[in-house]
Amino acid sequence: MLFSKFPKETYFALKQAQHARVRNDTCFFIQPEISIDATRWCNLPVEFHPLSGEESSSGVPRNVLAFFSKSVKILCSTNGLVLCSVATQNEVSLFIINPVTQSCSPIPTHEHLQDNHFYDDKIGCMCDFDGNFMIYHFIDNLVEWSSYFDCNVYKEGVWKEKEQFSSGSRNLRFDMPVHHKGVVHFISDCSTYLTRNNPYFRPYIMSYNFENGKSRMLRVPKEARRGSHDKSCEMRIFKWGKVTDFEQSICLVRLRKGVFTVWVLTKYKLSLWRKILKIRVKAMGLLENDCSQIAIKSFIVLNGERLVFATQKKVYVYGLSDNKIHKFWNHECDFNYLRFTPYTDTLRKCDIGTKNLSPPIPV
């Protein structure tokens, strides 16, 4: 069999999907984070960067990066596949893309996306060991505010309705989901729009189980709750640990008044956390012209060992175990907010109906 035929061969594709499940993230994308209006996502730069030690084995073709920058918004990535959206004035279309094989698979657009030209970030993707993926979409009430979201999932070629997701009284960060223990987790914002007698006054994490439709709240550490209403406070959650670790978990990163603090969830059912890092940004050894004016634009934790963050001009990779800068470079995304998307490159198949990215998807 010719090598070019391998990605189309079923057994090879299955092995690639299983192999991807035991690989750590090797690289990531950077894309500007701007308006929720999907039609404004065209012609915005997308950067691709490998982690330290992965430079020779990780890559995305230049024409695919150009395609991303011209046409699509990267929503998330799972096991070598990237979920993207392409927007017009009337609807949002979804695609699963493998940048390495330069192939894509369109996802049927369900009714809500067909009727809504304003796009939100409540869409994500999960993948099982055999490479089967599920796309989920949480839909809020556009008429009046509600703490309950309808849930639609796309699996095996069909969109289905699930039980509603109870989010509590706060707004959730749907753009940074963490899949752990078979459920999806979202952290809330930290803003001061609730009264003290409200049970959701402090920030929290909500989980949703797609199998039984149950929602559950996890508390963040007590220390993280103190001062969380400060305007400079931002909290995010990420997957913790390498894929081969026996006990993966969730980590919480708080940035407040120029200080990074990182906790790891040690007892899931009891919401118990262990603090592993607290350091001022100025003390991290950054190579900035004026360290007194450092502004962090975005950050992410990869593989439970690297804190990656962007300043106004640079991206830094910081080791959480040795407290050292491992790598840095200049970025070209001249926007106030950036989105990091972790990625692992593989040759695995997209899905039934796979097409080539050339010519580009019409928009």
TORKOL-4160 file (C-alpha; in steps of 0.2 Angstrom, whole numbers, padded with zeros to 4 digits, m for minus):
363
<pt num="1" X="0000" Y="0000" Z="0000"/>
<pt num="2" X="0006" Y="0017" Z="m0004"/>
<pt num="3" X="0010" Y="0029" Z="0010"/>
<pt num="4" X="m0002" Y="0042" Z="0003"/>
<pt num="5" X="m0016" Y="0029" Z="0006"/>
<pt num="6" X="m0012" Y="0026" Z="0024"/>
<pt num="7" X="m0023" Y="0040" Z="0031"/>
<pt num="8" X="m0038" Y="0033" Z="0022"/>
<pt num="9" X="m0036" Y="0015" Z="0028"/>
<pt num="10" X="m0048" Y="0011" Z="0043"/>
<pt num="11" X="m0035" Y="0001" Z="0053"/>
<pt num="12" X="m0022" Y="0014" Z="0051"/>
<pt num="13" X="m0034" Y="0028" Z="0056"/>
<pt num="14" X="m0040" Y="0018" Z="0072"/>
<pt num="15" X="m0022" Y="0016" Z="0077"/>
<pt num="16" X="m0018" Y="0034" Z="0075"/>
<pt num="17" X="m0033" Y="0039" Z="0085"/>
<pt num="18" X="m0028" Y="0027" Z="0099"/>
<pt num="19" X="m0010" Y="0033" Z="0098"/>
<pt num="20" X="m0016" Y="0051" Z="0100"/>
<pt num="21" X="m0024" Y="0047" Z="0116"/>
<pt num="22" X="m0008" Y="0043" Z="0124"/>
<pt num="23" X="0002" Y="0058" Z="0117"/>
<pt num="24" X="0004" Y="0075" Z="0127"/>
<pt num="25" X="0001" Y="0091" Z="0119"/>
<pt num="26" X="0015" Y="0095" Z="0107"/>
<pt num="27" X="0011" Y="0113" Z="0101"/>
<pt num="28" X="m0003" Y="0126" Z="0102"/>
<pt num="29" X="m0012" Y="0139" Z="0091"/>
<pt num="30" X="m0013" Y="0158" Z="0095"/>
<pt num="31" X="m0028" Y="0168" Z="0089"/>
<pt num="32" X="m0035" Y="0185" Z="0094"/>
<pt num="33" X="m0050" Y="0185" Z="0105"/>
<pt num="34" X="m0062" Y="0198" Z="0100"/>
<pt num="35" X="m0081" Y="0201" Z="0097"/>
<pt num="36" X="m0094" Y="0188" Z="0098"/>
<pt num="37" X="m0100" Y="0192" Z="0081"/>
<pt num="38" X="m0094" Y="0178" Z="0071"/>
<pt num="39" X="m0092" Y="0187" Z="0054"/>
<pt num="40" X="m0078" Y="0197" Z="0062"/>
<pt num="41" X="m0066" Y="0182" Z="0063"/>
<pt num="42" X="m0060" Y="0183" Z="0045"/>
<pt num="43" X="m0043" Y="0189" Z="0041"/>
<pt num="44" X="m0036" Y="0188" Z="0058"/>
<pt num="45" X="m0019" Y="0181" Z="0061"/>
<pt num="46" X="m0017" Y="0163" Z="0068"/>
<pt num="47" X="0000" Y="0158" Z="0074"/>
<pt num="48" X="0007" Y="0140" Z="0077"/>
<pt num="49" X="0021" Y="0136" Z="0090"/>
<pt num="50" X="0028" Y="0119" Z="0096"/>
<pt num="51" X="0033" Y="0116" Z="0114"/>
<pt num="52" X="0052" Y="0115" Z="0119"/>
<pt num="53" X="0059" Y="0098" Z="0112"/>
<pt num="54" X="0044" Y="0096" Z="0100"/>
<pt num="55" X="0051" Y="0108" Z="0086"/>
<pt num="56" X="0057" Y="0094" Z="0074"/>
<pt num="57" X="0041" Y="0083" Z="0076"/>
<pt num="58" X="0027" Y="0095" Z="0076"/>
<pt num="59" X="0021" Y="0105" Z="0062"/>
<pt num="60" X="0006" Y="0113" Z="0052"/>
<pt num="61" X="0008" Y="0117" Z="0034"/>
<pt num="62" X="0009" Y="0135" Z="0030"/>
<pt num="63" X="m0006" Y="0135" Z="0018"/>
<pt num="64" X="m0017" Y="0128" Z="0032"/>
<pt num="65" X="m0011" Y="0142" Z="0044"/>
<pt num="66" X="m0016" Y="0154" Z="0030"/>
<pt num="67" X="m0032" Y="0146" Z="0028"/>
<pt num="68" X="m0036" Y="0147" Z="0047"/>
<pt num="69" X="m0031" Y="0166" Z="0046"/>
<pt num="70" X="m0042" Y="0170" Z="0032"/>
<pt num="71" X="m0058" Y="0160" Z="0035"/>
<pt num="72" X="m0060" Y="0152" Z="0052"/>
<pt num="73" X="m0061" Y="0153" Z="0070"/>
<pt num="74" X="m0053" Y="0139" Z="0080"/>
<pt num="75" X="m0064" Y="0133" Z="0094"/>
<pt num="76" X="m0055" Y="0119" Z="0102"/>
<pt num="77" X="m0044" Y="0104" Z="0098"/>
<pt num="78" X="m0045" Y="0086" Z="0103"/>
<pt num="79" X="m0033" Y="0072" Z="0099"/>
<pt num="80" X="m0026" Y="0079" Z="0083"/>
<pt num="81" X="m0043" Y="0086" Z="0076"/>
<pt num="82" X="m0047" Y="0104" Z="0077"/>
<pt num="83" X="m0065" Y="0110" Z="0078"/>
<pt num="84" X="m0068" Y="0127" Z="0068"/>
<pt num="85" X="m0082" Y="0138" Z="0063"/>
<pt num="86" X="m0084" Y="0147" Z="0047"/>
<pt num="87" X="m0097" Y="0162" Z="0048"/>
<pt num="88" X="m0108" Y="0171" Z="0035"/>
<pt num="89" X="m0121" Y="0185" Z="0039"/>
<pt num="90" X="m0134" Y="0172" Z="0041"/>
<pt num="91" X="m0127" Y="0156" Z="0049"/>
<pt num="92" X="m0112" Y="0148" Z="0057"/>
<pt num="93" X="m0105" Y="0132" Z="0049"/>
<pt num="94" X="m0094" Y="0119" Z="0059"/>
<pt num="95" X="m0080" Y="0109" Z="0053"/>
<pt num="96" X="m0068" Y="0096" Z="0060"/>
<pt num="97" X="m0051" Y="0099" Z="0052"/>
<pt num="98" X="m0035" Y="0089" Z="0053"/>
<pt num="99" X="m0021" Y="0102" Z="0049"/>
<pt num="100" X="m0008" Y="0089" Z="0045"/>
<pt num="101" X="m0017" Y="0079" Z="0032"/>
<pt num="102" X="m0025" Y="0095" Z="0026"/>
<pt num="103" X="m0043" Y="0087" Z="0027"/>
<pt num="104" X="m0059" Y="0093" Z="0034"/>
<pt num="105" X="m0076" Y="0085" Z="0038"/>
<pt num="106" X="m0092" Y="0097" Z="0038"/>
<pt num="107" X="m0103" Y="0095" Z="0053"/>
<pt num="108" X="m0122" Y="0097" Z="0050"/>
<pt num="109" X="m0128" Y="0114" Z="0056"/>
<pt num="110" X="m0142" Y="0112" Z="0068"/>
<pt num="111" X="m0157" Y="0124" Z="0069"/>
<pt num="112" X="m0150" Y="0136" Z="0082"/>
<pt num="113" X="m0134" Y="0140" Z="0072"/>
<pt num="114" X="m0144" Y="0142" Z="0056"/>
<pt num="115" X="m0155" Y="0156" Z="0064"/>
<pt num="116" X="m0141" Y="0164" Z="0074"/>
<pt num="117" X="m0128" Y="0175" Z="0065"/>
<pt num="118" X="m0121" Y="0180" Z="0082"/>
<pt num="119" X="m0110" Y="0167" Z="0087"/>
<pt num="120" X="m0105" Y="0162" Z="0105"/>
<pt num="121" X="m0092" Y="0151" Z="0112"/>
<pt num="122" X="m0103" Y="0138" Z="0120"/>
<pt num="123" X="m0097" Y="0124" Z="0108"/>
<pt num="124" X="m0084" Y="0111" Z="0112"/>
<pt num="125" X="m0078" Y="0093" Z="0107"/>
<pt num="126" X="m0074" Y="0077" Z="0117"/>
<pt num="127" X="m0065" Y="0062" Z="0110"/>
<pt num="128" X="m0065" Y="0044" Z="0116"/>
<pt num="129" X="m0051" Y="0031" Z="0116"/>
<pt num="130" X="m0057" Y="0024" Z="0099"/>
<pt num="131" X="m0056" Y="0041" Z="0091"/>
<pt num="132" X="m0075" Y="0044" Z="0091"/>
<pt num="133" X="m0079" Y="0062" Z="0094"/>
<pt num="134" X="m0094" Y="0071" Z="0101"/>
<pt num="135" X="m0098" Y="0090" Z="0098"/>
<pt num="136" X="m0108" Y="0099" Z="0111"/>
<pt num="137" X="m0117" Y="0115" Z="0111"/>
<pt num="138" X="m0125" Y="0124" Z="0126"/>
<pt num="139" X="m0138" Y="0136" Z="0121"/>
<pt num="140" X="m0144" Y="0151" Z="0132"/>
<pt num="141" X="m0161" Y="0159" Z="0132"/>
<pt num="142" X="m0159" Y="0174" Z="0121"/>
<pt num="143" X="m0175" Y="0182" Z="0127"/>
<pt num="144" X="m0172" Y="0183" Z="0146"/>
<pt num="145" X="m0157" Y="0178" Z="0157"/>
<pt num="146" X="m0158" Y="0161" Z="0164"/>
<pt num="147" X="m0146" Y="0150" Z="0173"/>
<pt num="148" X="m0151" Y="0135" Z="0163"/>
<pt num="149" X="m0144" Y="0131" Z="0146"/>
<pt num="150" X="m0151" Y="0119" Z="0133"/>
<pt num="151" X="m0139" Y="0106" Z="0127"/>
<pt num="152" X="m0137" Y="0098" Z="0110"/>
<pt num="153" X="m0124" Y="0085" Z="0106"/>
<pt num="154" X="m0118" Y="0079" Z="0089"/>
<pt num="155" X="m0113" Y="0061" Z="0089"/>
<pt num="156" X="m0112" Y="0047" Z="0075"/>
<pt num="157" X="m0119" Y="0060" Z="0062"/>
<pt num="158" X="m0134" Y="0066" Z="0072"/>
<pt num="159" X="m0138" Y="0080" Z="0083"/>
<pt num="160" X="m0148" Y="0076" Z="0099"/>
<pt num="161" X="m0155" Y="0085" Z="0114"/>
<pt num="162" X="m0149" Y="0082" Z="0131"/>
<pt num="163" X="m0154" Y="0087" Z="0149"/>
<pt num="164" X="m0152" Y="0106" Z="0153"/>
<pt num="165" X="m0136" Y="0112" Z="0161"/>
<pt num="166" X="m0138" Y="0122" Z="0177"/>
<pt num="167" X="m0124" Y="0135" Z="0177"/>
<pt num="168" X="m0128" Y="0144" Z="0194"/>
<pt num="169" X="m0130" Y="0163" Z="0195"/>
<pt num="170" X="m0113" Y="0168" Z="0187"/>
<pt num="171" X="m0107" Y="0169" Z="0169"/>
<pt num="172" X="m0097" Y="0154" Z="0165"/>
<pt num="173" X="m0081" Y="0154" Z="0154"/>
<pt num="174" X="m0087" Y="0142" Z="0140"/>
<pt num="175" X="m0072" Y="0146" Z="0130"/>
<pt num="176" X="m0060" Y="0136" Z="0142"/>
<pt num="177" X="m0068" Y="0119" Z="0145"/>
<pt num="178" X="m0059" Y="0105" Z="0155"/>
<pt num="179" X="m0064" Y="0087" Z="0151"/>
<pt num="180" X="m0061" Y="0076" Z="0167"/>
<pt num="181" X="m0069" Y="0060" Z="0174"/>
<pt num="182" X="m0080" Y="0059" Z="0159"/>
<pt num="183" X="m0088" Y="0076" Z="0162"/>
<pt num="184" X="m0085" Y="0094" Z="0156"/>
<pt num="185" X="m0080" Y="0108" Z="0168"/>
<pt num="186" X="m0082" Y="0127" Z="0167"/>
<pt num="187" X="m0076" Y="0140" Z="0178"/>
<pt num="188" X="m0086" Y="0156" Z="0182"/>
<pt num="189" X="m0081" Y="0174" Z="0180"/>
<pt num="190" X="m0076" Y="0184" Z="0195"/>
<pt num="191" X="m0086" Y="0200" Z="0193"/>
<pt num="192" X="m0095" Y="0209" Z="0207"/>
<pt num="193" X="m0113" Y="0209" Z="0201"/>
<pt num="194" X="m0120" Y="0197" Z="0214"/>
<pt num="195" X="m0125" Y="0201" Z="0233"/>
<pt num="196" X="m0116" Y="0193" Z="0247"/>
<pt num="197" X="m0131" Y="0183" Z="0252"/>
<pt num="198" X="m0132" Y="0174" Z="0235"/>
<pt num="199" X="m0125" Y="0156" Z="0236"/>
<pt num="200" X="m0115" Y="0160" Z="0220"/>
<pt num="201" X="m0107" Y="0176" Z="0226"/>
<pt num="202" X="m0089" Y="0169" Z="0225"/>
<pt num="203" X="m0082" Y="0161" Z="0209"/>
<pt num="204" X="m0084" Y="0142" Z="0207"/>
<pt num="205" X="m0083" Y="0128" Z="0194"/>
<pt num="206" X="m0098" Y="0119" Z="0187"/>
<pt num="207" X="m0098" Y="0102" Z="0179"/>
<pt num="208" X="m0110" Y="0094" Z="0167"/>
<pt num="209" X="m0112" Y="0075" Z="0164"/>
<pt num="210" X="m0118" Y="0071" Z="0146"/>
<pt num="211" X="m0123" Y="0053" Z="0151"/>
<pt num="212" X="m0136" Y="0058" Z="0165"/>
<pt num="213" X="m0138" Y="0077" Z="0162"/>
<pt num="214" X="m0132" Y="0081" Z="0180"/>
<pt num="215" X="m0124" Y="0097" Z="0185"/>
<pt num="216" X="m0113" Y="0099" Z="0200"/>
<pt num="217" X="m0103" Y="0114" Z="0208"/>
<pt num="218" X="m0085" Y="0112" Z="0214"/>
<pt num="219" X="m0078" Y="0125" Z="0225"/>
<pt num="220" X="m0062" Y="0134" Z="0221"/>
<pt num="221" X="m0049" Y="0136" Z="0235"/>
<pt num="222" X="m0053" Y="0147" Z="0250"/>
<pt num="223" X="m0037" Y="0157" Z="0246"/>
<pt num="224" X="m0042" Y="0159" Z="0228"/>
<pt num="225" X="m0059" Y="0166" Z="0233"/>
<pt num="226" X="m0051" Y="0180" Z="0244"/>
<pt num="227" X="m0049" Y="0195" Z="0233"/>
<pt num="228" X="m0057" Y="0187" Z="0219"/>
<pt num="229" X="m0068" Y="0202" Z="0215"/>
<pt num="230" X="m0053" Y="0213" Z="0212"/>
<pt num="231" X="m0054" Y="0220" Z="0194"/>
<pt num="232" X="m0037" Y="0213" Z="0191"/>
<pt num="233" X="m0042" Y="0195" Z="0196"/>
<pt num="234" X="m0044" Y="0182" Z="0182"/>
<pt num="235" X="m0046" Y="0163" Z="0185"/>
<pt num="236" X="m0045" Y="0149" Z="0173"/>
<pt num="237" X="m0045" Y="0130" Z="0174"/>
<pt num="238" X="m0034" Y="0118" Z="0164"/>
<pt num="239" X="m0031" Y="0099" Z="0162"/>
<pt num="240" X="m0017" Y="0094" Z="0174"/>
<pt num="241" X="m0004" Y="0081" Z="0171"/>
<pt num="242" X="0002" Y="0071" Z="0157"/>
<pt num="243" X="m0009" Y="0059" Z="0147"/>
<pt num="244" X="0001" Y="0044" Z="0154"/>
<pt num="245" X="m0001" Y="0050" Z="0172"/>
<pt num="246" X="m0011" Y="0038" Z="0183"/>
<pt num="247" X="m0021" Y="0052" Z="0191"/>
<pt num="248" X="m0024" Y="0067" Z="0180"/>
<pt num="249" X="m0033" Y="0081" Z="0188"/>
<pt num="250" X="m0038" Y="0099" Z="0186"/>
<pt num="251" X="m0027" Y="0114" Z="0189"/>
<pt num="252" X="m0033" Y="0132" Z="0194"/>
<pt num="253" X="m0023" Y="0147" Z="0189"/>
<pt num="254" X="m0026" Y="0164" Z="0196"/>
<pt num="255" X="m0018" Y="0180" Z="0190"/>
<pt num="256" X="m0021" Y="0195" Z="0202"/>
<pt num="257" X="m0011" Y="0211" Z="0204"/>
<pt num="258" X="0003" Y="0204" Z="0194"/>
<pt num="259" X="0004" Y="0187" Z="0204"/>
<pt num="260" X="0002" Y="0170" Z="0197"/>
<pt num="261" X="m0005" Y="0157" Z="0209"/>
<pt num="262" X="m0008" Y="0139" Z="0204"/>
<pt num="263" X="m0018" Y="0125" Z="0213"/>
<pt num="264" X="m0021" Y="0107" Z="0209"/>
<pt num="265" X="m0037" Y="0098" Z="0213"/>
<pt num="266" X="m0032" Y="0083" Z="0224"/>
<pt num="267" X="m0049" Y="0076" Z="0230"/>
<pt num="268" X="m0062" Y="0078" Z="0217"/>
<pt num="269" X="m0078" Y="0074" Z="0227"/>
<pt num="270" X="m0072" Y="0086" Z="0242"/>
<pt num="271" X="m0066" Y="0100" Z="0231"/>
<pt num="272" X="m0049" Y="0100" Z="0240"/>
<pt num="273" X="m0034" Y="0109" Z="0232"/>
<pt num="274" X="m0015" Y="0110" Z="0234"/>
<pt num="275" X="m0006" Y="0126" Z="0230"/>
<pt num="276" X="0010" Y="0122" Z="0220"/>
<pt num="277" X="0015" Y="0140" Z="0214"/>
<pt num="278" X="0014" Y="0158" Z="0219"/>
<pt num="279" X="0025" Y="0170" Z="0210"/>
<pt num="280" X="0025" Y="0188" Z="0205"/>
<pt num="281" X="0026" Y="0191" Z="0186"/>
<pt num="282" X="0041" Y="0203" Z="0189"/>
<pt num="283" X="0051" Y="0189" Z="0197"/>
<pt num="284" X="0049" Y="0176" Z="0183"/>
<pt num="285" X="0064" Y="0183" Z="0174"/>
<pt num="286" X="0055" Y="0190" Z="0159"/>
<pt num="287" X="0064" Y="0199" Z="0145"/>
<pt num="288" X="0054" Y="0215" Z="0144"/>
<pt num="289" X="0059" Y="0233" Z="0140"/>
<pt num="290" X="0049" Y="0239" Z="0155"/>
<pt num="291" X="0045" Y="0226" Z="0168"/>
<pt num="292" X="0035" Y="0239" Z="0178"/>
<pt num="293" X="0022" Y="0239" Z="0164"/>
<pt num="294" X="0020" Y="0221" Z="0161"/>
<pt num="295" X="0002" Y="0216" Z="0155"/>
<pt num="296" X="m0003" Y="0198" Z="0153"/>
<pt num="297" X="m0014" Y="0195" Z="0138"/>
<pt num="298" X="m0018" Y="0177" Z="0140"/>
<pt num="299" X="m0011" Y="0161" Z="0149"/>
<pt num="300" X="m0013" Y="0142" Z="0148"/>
<pt num="301" X="m0006" Y="0127" Z="0157"/>
<pt num="302" X="0000" Y="0112" Z="0145"/>
<pt num="303" X="0003" Y="0094" Z="0151"/>
<pt num="304" X="0004" Y="0099" Z="0169"/>
<pt num="305" X="0021" Y="0106" Z="0168"/>
<pt num="306" X="0022" Y="0122" Z="0157"/>
<pt num="307" X="0013" Y="0139" Z="0161"/>
<pt num="308" X="0012" Y="0147" Z="0144"/>
<pt num="309" X="0008" Y="0166" Z="0144"/>
<pt num="310" X="0008" Y="0181" Z="0132"/>
<pt num="311" X="0013" Y="0199" Z="0136"/>
<pt num="312" X="0010" Y="0213" Z="0124"/>
<pt num="313" X="0024" Y="0207" Z="0113"/>
<pt num="314" X="0031" Y="0191" Z="0119"/>
<pt num="315" X="0026" Y="0173" Z="0123"/>
<pt num="316" X="0034" Y="0164" Z="0137"/>
<pt num="317" X="0035" Y="0145" Z="0142"/>
<pt num="318" X="0038" Y="0144" Z="0161"/>
<pt num="319" X="0042" Y="0127" Z="0170"/>
<pt num="320" X="0031" Y="0124" Z="0185"/>
<pt num="321" X="0043" Y="0111" Z="0192"/>
<pt num="322" X="0059" Y="0121" Z="0190"/>
<pt num="323" X="0053" Y="0139" Z="0190"/>
<pt num="324" X="0062" Y="0144" Z="0175"/>
<pt num="325" X="0059" Y="0152" Z="0158"/>
<pt num="326" X="0061" Y="0138" Z="0145"/>
<pt num="327" X="0057" Y="0147" Z="0129"/>
<pt num="328" X="0051" Y="0164" Z="0123"/>
<pt num="329" X="0048" Y="0173" Z="0107"/>
<pt num="330" X="0039" Y="0188" Z="0099"/>
<pt num="331" X="0021" Y="0186" Z="0094"/>
<pt num="332" X="0012" Y="0195" Z="0080"/>
<pt num="333" X="m0006" Y="0196" Z="0087"/>
<pt num="334" X="m0008" Y="0214" Z="0091"/>
<pt num="335" X="m0024" Y="0213" Z="0100"/>
<pt num="336" X="m0029" Y="0215" Z="0119"/>
<pt num="337" X="m0035" Y="0197" Z="0121"/>
<pt num="338" X="m0028" Y="0181" Z="0114"/>
<pt num="339" X="m0034" Y="0163" Z="0114"/>
<pt num="340" X="m0022" Y="0148" Z="0116"/>
<pt num="341" X="m0028" Y="0132" Z="0109"/>
<pt num="342" X="m0017" Y="0116" Z="0113"/>
<pt num="343" X="m0014" Y="0104" Z="0099"/>
<pt num="344" X="m0007" Y="0087" Z="0096"/>
<pt num="345" X="m0003" Y="0083" Z="0078"/>
<pt num="346" X="m0008" Y="0066" Z="0071"/>
<pt num="347" X="m0013" Y="0058" Z="0054"/>
<pt num="348" X="m0030" Y="0052" Z="0061"/>
<pt num="349" X="m0045" Y="0053" Z="0050"/>
<pt num="350" X="m0058" Y="0067" Z="0053"/>
<pt num="351" X="m0075" Y="0058" Z="0049"/>
<pt num="352" X="m0086" Y="0052" Z="0036"/>
<pt num="353" X="m0087" Y="0064" Z="0022"/>
<pt num="354" X="m0069" Y="0070" Z="0023"/>
<pt num="355" X="m0064" Y="0083" Z="0011"/>
<pt num="356" X="m0048" Y="0091" Z="0005"/>
<pt num="357" X="m0044" Y="0109" Z="0011"/>
<pt num="358" X="m0039" Y="0114" Z="m0006"/>
<pt num="359" X="m0048" Y="0122" Z="m0013"/>
<pt num="360" X="m0053" Y="0132" Z="0003"/>
<pt num="361" X="m0070" Y="0130" Z="0011"/>
<pt num="362" X="m0081" Y="0144" Z="0003"/>
<pt num="363" X="m0087" Y="0158" Z="0015"/>
